[in-house]
């Protein structure tokens, strides 16, 4: 089985997950996903308060070599046990998720184009580009409603690490993209083009 690997990057709240879910809905069992967020480094040696102060928007926050190893294994046709990150405690949980090789593997995350080794494993690199004011509002809604964060903590984190790290690492990585999608999964024209490209691969290889 020849596997197509798609990277979907972009800033926080840009619409990466919406685009990923649209592709999952369209192609079902032919798609598997690796989320870079699940590869945050474990910090069991730290207290919750210490972990809360870490910069989670810098490339060093991620165990990217593990992600590279897992993606390489999937491309070889091997299954992997993906870690699961628990945002409520700022640490990796003791759970894993088994991910199986499929015709299409999506890698999603804000910094997946920042690492050249990881980037070179991708056949198609998509950058989701959305206005900063829209992204911060989506971030606030998600972190408060889904991750149990306080509004003050979300805003403080955005101003101290998210925004500066976006400008330093995420935005420059856009230059590595093959396709730039404005407004993520809500851009139906871009979505249709991507679906056609993936559909050609999926059905040609059946």
PEMO-V177987 format. One record per backbone hydrogen bond with DSSP energy under -0.5 kcal/mol. NH is the residue of the N-H (numbers start at 1). CO is the residue of the C=O. E is the energy in kcal/mol with one decimal. If there is no record, write none. Layout:
# PEMO-V177987
nh: (NH | NH)
co: (CO | CO)
e: (E | E)
This chain:
# PEMO-V177987
nh: (4 | 6 | 6 | 7 | 8 | 9 | 9 | 11 | 14 | 19 | 20 | 21 | 22 | 23 | 24 | 25 | 26 | 27 | 28 | 30 | 31 | 32 | 34 | 35 | 36 | 36 | 38 | 39 | 40 | 41 | 46 | 51 | 52 | 53 | 53 | 54 | 56 | 58 | 61 | 62 | 63 | 64 | 66 | 67 | 68 | 69 | 70 | 71 | 72 | 73 | 74 | 75 | 76 | 77 | 78 | 80 | 82 | 82 | 84 | 86 | 87 | 89 | 90 | 91 | 93 | 97 | 99 | 104 | 105 | 106 | 107 | 108 | 108 | 109 | 112 | 114 | 115 | 116 | 119 | 120 | 121 | 121 | 122 | 123 | 124 | 126 | 126 | 127 | 128 | 128 | 129 | 129 | 130 | 135 | 136 | 137 | 138 | 139 | 140 | 141 | 142 | 143 | 144 | 145 | 146 | 147 | 149 | 154 | 155 | 156 | 157 | 158 | 159 | 160 | 161 | 162 | 163 | 165 | 166 | 167 | 168 | 169 | 170 | 171 | 173 | 174 | 174 | 175 | 176 | 177 | 178 | 179 | 181 | 181 | 182 | 183 | 184 | 185 | 186 | 187 | 188 | 191 | 192 | 193 | 194 | 195 | 196 | 197 | 198 | 199 | 200 | 201 | 202 | 203 | 204 | 205 | 206)
co: (103 | 4 | 105 | 124 | 107 | 7 | 126 | 128 | 11 | 15 | 16 | 17 | 18 | 19 | 20 | 21 | 22 | 23 | 24 | 27 | 28 | 104 | 106 | 33 | 34 | 108 | 35 | 36 | 37 | 61 | 43 | 47 | 48 | 49 | 50 | 51 | 54 | 55 | 58 | 59 | 39 | 62 | 63 | 63 | 64 | 65 | 66 | 67 | 68 | 69 | 70 | 71 | 72 | 74 | 73 | 99 | 80 | 97 | 95 | 91 | 85 | 86 | 86 | 86 | 84 | 82 | 80 | 30 | 4 | 32 | 6 | 34 | 106 | 8 | 109 | 111 | 111 | 114 | 115 | 116 | 117 | 118 | 119 | 5 | 5 | 7 | 124 | 179 | 9 | 126 | 127 | 181 | 128 | 131 | 132 | 133 | 134 | 135 | 136 | 137 | 138 | 139 | 140 | 141 | 142 | 142 | 143 | 150 | 151 | 152 | 153 | 154 | 155 | 156 | 157 | 157 | 158 | 161 | 162 | 163 | 164 | 165 | 165 | 166 | 169 | 170 | 171 | 172 | 173 | 174 | 125 | 125 | 127 | 179 | 180 | 129 | 181 | 15 | 183 | 184 | 186 | 187 | 188 | 189 | 190 | 191 | 192 | 193 | 194 | 195 | 196 | 197 | 198 | 199 | 200 | 201 | 203)
e: (-3.0 | -0.5 | -2.9 | -3.0 | -3.0 | -0.5 | -3.0 | -0.6 | -1.8 | -2.0 | -2.6 | -2.8 | -2.0 | -1.9 | -2.2 | -2.7 | -1.9 | -2.2 | -2.3 | -2.3 | -1.9 | -2.1 | -3.0 | -0.5 | -0.6 | -3.4 | -1.5 | -2.2 | -1.3 | -2.6 | -1.4 | -2.6 | -2.2 | -0.6 | -0.9 | -1.4 | -1.0 | -0.7 | -2.3 | -1.5 | -3.7 | -1.3 | -0.7 | -1.5 | -2.8 | -2.3 | -2.4 | -2.9 | -2.4 | -2.0 | -2.4 | -2.2 | -1.1 | -1.5 | -2.8 | -2.3 | -0.8 | -3.0 | -1.0 | -2.7 | -0.7 | -1.1 | -0.6 | -1.8 | -2.9 | -2.7 | -3.1 | -2.3 | -2.8 | -3.0 | -3.0 | -2.5 | -0.5 | -1.9 | -0.6 | -1.4 | -0.5 | -0.6 | -2.7 | -1.9 | -0.5 | -1.3 | -1.6 | -2.2 | -1.9 | -3.4 | -0.6 | -2.8 | -3.0 | -0.5 | -0.6 | -2.9 | -0.6 | -2.1 | -2.4 | -1.5 | -2.2 | -2.4 | -2.4 | -2.3 | -2.5 | -2.8 | -2.3 | -2.2 | -2.7 | -0.9 | -2.6 | -1.9 | -2.4 | -2.5 | -2.3 | -2.3 | -2.3 | -2.2 | -2.6 | -2.1 | -3.1 | -2.5 | -2.1 | -2.1 | -1.9 | -3.0 | -1.2 | -3.1 | -1.1 | -0.5 | -1.5 | -1.6 | -1.8 | -1.6 | -2.5 | -2.1 | -2.8 | -0.5 | -0.6 | -1.9 | -0.8 | -0.8 | -1.7 | -2.0 | -1.4 | -2.6 | -2.3 | -1.8 | -2.3 | -2.7 | -2.1 | -1.8 | -2.5 | -3.0 | -2.0 | -1.4 | -2.9 | -2.5 | -1.5 | -1.4 | -0.6)
